[in-house]
């Protein structure tokens, strides 16, 4: 399949299918869905992801492996948590307590991975554990490169780590599978998802 920026609308051209202005912009400007022009979590981003998912599931659009991975997650979907509608599988802020916390007497940012040059692992991240306590999760093999730009190696990693179901945020596998989301924070060259 082709990338979203040049994908096929199987039922004819895009003028025959009602698509949003946001999706049309991505198509007209050759912008893949994984490099959206909209801010992640914005209503426009959610709409384009959900619209693309719907077109793909109805067999009216072809996508790249990266785009199929994105719409295969819960990105853009919502659920109810403590009586409030929240986004699933996307970092979000509900209040200050979610963004900042305390770990062993030190103020830390939650869900913001960082490099650990002297640590036993390549990266670390503070997140909430299963009982709501702040935990430090270390992940990534020191001395190994994050090779997500190479499609063969990325596919092998996805299969080996079972990234189709990475588990909860307090487990290293979740962060290893989602490391590309934080490529700027971690100084990675490629933003291609595993």
Buried (B, 14 or more C-beta within 10 A) or exposed (E): EEBBBEBEBEEEEBEEBEBBEBBEBBBEEEBBBBEBEBEBBEEBBBBBBBBBBEBBEEEBBBBBBBBBBBBEBEBBBBEEEEEEEEBEBBBEEEEEEEBBBEEEEEEBEBBBBBBBEEBEBBBBBBBBBEEEEBBBBBBBEEEEEBBBBEEEBBEEBBEEBEBEEBBEBBBBBBBBBBBBBBBEBBEBEEBBBB
